[in-house]
Amino acid sequence: MAAYVCLVADAATRNRAPAPGANAPQQELTVLGTMLATSIVLVLSAIDTARNAPETFAAMLVPVALAVVLDAVLERLRPQARV
């Protein structure tokens, strides 16, 4: 869930114009601070899970590894764009 929050926050900083009347650098700094705090919580949670429930930690890594492998395979299968 925390990784999803970071991805959404990253997309928000890239694709969104600042709110009317808002200080754009301050708004971006707030989003980046939130992403940093969320990432810290995610890492600490993963460390705690690895120490206390290694089988659960391994189960958490399986979807990540599967996503990396599928991405690599699909990248090779996709036709290359001609420039």
C-alpha positions, 0 to 999 in steps of 0.5 A: 500500500505504501509503495502505491502511495509513493507512485501516486504522489510521484505521478501527482508531482509530474502531471499536475499543475499547482493549485490556483493560488498555491505556492508551487515549490511549497506544494511540491516539497509537501508531496516529496516529504510525504513520499519520503515519510511513506518510503521510510515506513515501507522500509522499516516495515519490510525490515521488521517483517524480514526479522520476525516473519521471514516466510512472509517477507519472502512471499512479499518479494515474489510479486516484485520478482515476478513483475521484474521478470515479466517486464523484462520479457514483455520489453523484449517482445514489444516491437522497437519504435523506429526513429 
